[in-house]
Amino acid sequence: MPDPQSPAGRGLLTGKVVVVTAAAGAGIGSAVARRCLDEGARVVLGDSHERRLGEIRDRLADAYPARVWAVPCDVTDEAGVQRLINGAADRYGRLDVLVNNAGLGGDRPVTRMSDDEWDLVLDVTLTGTFRCTRAALRRMIAQGGGGAVVNNASVLGWRAQAGQAHYAAAKAGVMAFTRCVALEVAEHGIRVNAVAPSLAAHPFLSKVISEDELTALAGREAFGRAAHPWEVATVVAFLASDYASYLTGECISVSSQHP
């Protein structure tokens, strides 16, 4: 089967202002940023890795002049979250979409997991999503309502995998958080949804999962391979767009995995 190619943009997000957390590097976050730009949005990148953030900002700004800005942001720091959200709205005049991509994993059985390891994964992955969503919703409501939040969850919020108790618990929390918040802000015309990728190709994935396990996981996918990050990003762009106007509180599985 030939490898699929990323489709051309169709203007799904023309005129919208989008914030993407953990957008540096070569994973889902940077793919989401590029897809949103392809779809016509103005994009604000957030990431705690300032050097990588500057590099992706420069690359994207060369291709999309005047539509890319970056703000260093650690989602575990409330002041940093405020700088990102308020800075984006102040620079471009409003905020239309937040993509919560920041997350932290690891591979550790519970019997050898420390409190600090558990707390860090939950703080970045779940509480970080809460902090950014809270700030974005306050801004969206203040500007008259409307907008979308798209959270990056994981199929591990539904499925079990040894060594991933902290990460799976955090991602299950993201799913539940998505459903509850969607009901709270529906009256303001704001939609809150999530994507749940199974296995997305990422150059740093081998640092937390062994090559043997990655090969085994890819073999469980119907297509026999991991997803390209852009394949997740296209679903994020759809959920952020007006094409998903009647979708809220949903978690879309971006997966070809079978039992």
Buried (B, 14 or more C-beta within 10 A) or exposed (E): EEEEEBEEBEEBBEEBBBBBBBBBBBBBBBBBBBBBBBBBBBBBBBBBBEEBBBBBBEEBBEEBEEBBBBBBBBBBBEEBBBBBBBBBBEEBEBBBBBBBBBBBBBBBEEEEBEEEBBEBBBBBBBBBBBBBBBBBBBBBBEBEEEBBBBBBBBBBBBBEBEBBBBBBBBBBBBBBBBBEBBEEBEEBBBBBBBBBBBBBBBEEBEEBBEEEBBEEBBEBBEEEBBBBBBBBBBBBBBBBBEEBEEBBBBBBBBBBBEE
